[in-house]
Every structure is written in structure tokens, then in C-alpha cells.
């Protein structure tokens, strides 16, 4: 009879520590509730529940030493647990009302979408008339916390988590590998969060400058903070039903470079701040990322400029209008390529050619070490180089061709890992599309194959909006609760890049 050789108690106890500290983050919506005089009881109750759950789990163990498997278990469990606890304010606020978030599955969907920075929503109407400012700022804050990573934050501030910081951050960080910037891993975590916080504050300041100058008349402090909270984590939640389309072109142009920054490896900004310009500009992944953005933006701008001019809910016509075609193309590519999910136009109404360009961009993803979702640019680069090598060695079997990124030779184990992840990602994408289609048909939900495909890609890739009725101004509310649970699972494994979660379902993980 096999025995379990994973110290799950330590992992669960440290998960309790993470949950307990989540109550500190709830101080922001609590202060917002006091400022606006609404929703105070919701967050007082939520904080009490969060602290109680966290403290209770902490009692399971006082050990802090984790092995590789315990680290994987902690990372996967912590993200699931934080999302469950993060749903509590939604359930309490919706209790006794007609709010869609009163249903626990809907609340968990919204919370998981927030922490994983997916941006998919099941909210009915999004406005301060329907939901308190405190609840909306909590919705925004969940994305900001999840952007750089819950575990990275805990490593930065908690010594008991930092003991195992390297392997924990390696399991959580988006991309194939973790880049250590300083001798101590806790210092690296603080550096990454410092850069992240700095860009967030800078965006708030610039948005308020636009507001004061009269270029953004509808931008107030609440909206500036709310959108900074969801731009840098490539989240896409907005307290406005019309997303960034609710604001002036000046705001839209300002948001574009910050979305691109969010999809860039944050370690590169550390090198730049330390004067290592060559390392920043010479990074192969960054060059490919910028090239992909410029290329797809150019193609989409031409398609929008030359294409038909449908009656749009938002964004205006792009046919023959150079500035609008370029702005809409740059914004939507900047938003969807790195999985932000903001919108300035209802691209679900665009013609097929434009939607194909957007679908292609969704597959690319941001850089490793960024807050962007998707497969990641570096994986596509390595996969293409591996395919090219196979074509060469097919006719020259004696030739040894290492795969390089710039001057760095990529380890063969890392190459296999990239190919394995890419294949697994595409397999989950295909299986997920079929399951969502079948489940929708089971309850009579009218859905095209393209909509089912985009629903899977949008949740697994943490992108948010899809196509058709899942467009930027649509929602996932009409899906049956079974499909929502499956998409919650897709968002969870997509944020942690599949392996740290999927490995928990293998017998080998739990045995010696």
C-alpha cells in the first residue's frame, strides 16, 4: 500500500499565513467604504472571516521548511484559497439582493478572474449605481495583487515564506525561468514589486495630470487608481461599463504604453535603472515582443482603415479615419496580445479579417517575468528555433546546433519543457473548447464554435474578453454553472502555467 510522502500540513499552514495577510489588503476597500459611506459592514465581516480562516489553517503546523513538492502544493493551493476567500465580499454584498454575485459560483468566478488577472466577468451591470465603490475597488485590487504574484509578495514581506522563496517564485512566476536579480531572493521579490508599484503610481499621476489639464474630463481619483490597479497587472477590470472606451482618446493613448510595459519582463527595467542599457535593448524576447506588437498593430490598422464601417456601440468608425484606425488597432493589440483585456471598441462587431488578427495576437502572450498571460513570447521563440533545428538536422544529422537566446545557450531540459508546455497548452485549449461547447448545448445556450473557442482561450490564457457575445462589453453570466466551474479551473491553471496544478493530479506527486 502506497504512502503519501508530501508534507501537506506545512503547505496548508503556510497557505493560512497567506490568507491571513489578505485581510491587510482589505483595508483599502474598507477605507474606501468609509470615504463613500457604503459597504463598510461587508469588509469588516470579510476581514474577520479571512483572519479566522487563515489563523485556523496556520495551526496545522509550525514548520516552514518545504521541499520541491510541498512548494508546488503551496503555490497551487494558495492561489485557489486566496480566490475562494476573495469571493467572500462578493457573496456578502450580494446577499439578499438581485446581484449576480450573490451566487457562490459567480462570486468565485469573479474572484478567480480578478486574482489571475483574467478580466472575464459575470457581473450584470458594472457601475457605482449597482455596486459600492468599496466592492469595485476590491475587484480592481484583486487584479493588482495577483499581477506580480501573491507568492512573490509574500516572499518579499514574510521571512517564513522567504525561506523557500526561490522554489516558490519559480513555481509561480510566469515564463520558463526565474531571473535572480540580487543575492537574496527576498530582495529580488522586493525589487520586482518596487518596479511594479513605481509604474502603478506613475500611471495614477499621469492620469490625474490629464484630468487637471482638461484632456480627460471624466477621469477622477477613483477611476485613476482603479485603472492603474488593473493596467499594470494586465487585468482589464474597469469600474466603467464601457471600459477605457468611456474616456477620451488622450487617456486611451496613455494607457497603450503602460499595457506594453506590463507585458515586458520586469527584470529588464531593473537592469535599465542600474544603467545596463545594452542588456535591456539587446534582449531577444523583448525585441520579438515589440516586433510582434508593431507588426500585428500595423496589419490590424490597415484592415480597420480599409474595411467596412459597421455601426459600433463604441469607438466610432475606423474606415478611412487614420488616427482612429491606428488608435483602435494599437489599443486592442496592446490589450489582447499580453492579456490585459481592456477595450475601446466593441471588436466583436468587427469583420472576420480583423477578428482573425486579434485571435492570432491572443495566442502570443507577453514576456516571461511580466504580468502578461498566454503562452509567452519566449516559448514561441524557443519552439520555432527547435523546429528549425529539427529541419536542419534531418539533412545534416552530424551537425550539433544548440538553441540560443541572444548569446545564451538554452539547456536541452528547458527546451523540452517549453515544447511540453506548448503541446499541453494547445491540448487543453482543444479539449476545453469541446467541453464548453457540449455543456453549452446541454442547456440550450446558443453559441458558435468561434465563441466556444474564444471562451477557452480567454480563460486559459487569462485574457478575459472573447468573441461574439463574449466580446469586451459582454459577460460569461449566461454559461451554466458547470461551465463556469470549468473555466475557473482553466483560469487557475492558466495563471500558474499548468504544470504546478496539473502535477497535483498525478499519483507520482504524492508517492515516494
CORVEN-V826397 format. One record per helix or strand of 2 or more residues. SS is the DSSP state (2 for helix, 1 for strand). FROM is the first residue (numbers start at 1). LEN is the number of residues. If there is no record, write none. Layout:
# CORVEN-V826397
{{SS/FROM/LEN} {SS/FROM/LEN}}
This chain:
# CORVEN-V826397
{{2/8/29} {2/40/19} {2/68/19} {2/88/7} {2/100/3} {2/104/12} {2/133/16} {2/150/8} {2/159/4} {2/165/8} {2/185/29} {2/221/11} {2/243/4} {2/249/14} {2/266/8} {2/277/5} {2/284/23} {2/322/15} {2/347/3} {2/352/13} {2/377/19} {1/404/2} {1/408/2} {2/412/31} {2/449/12} {2/468/3} {2/481/15} {2/499/7} {2/507/4}}
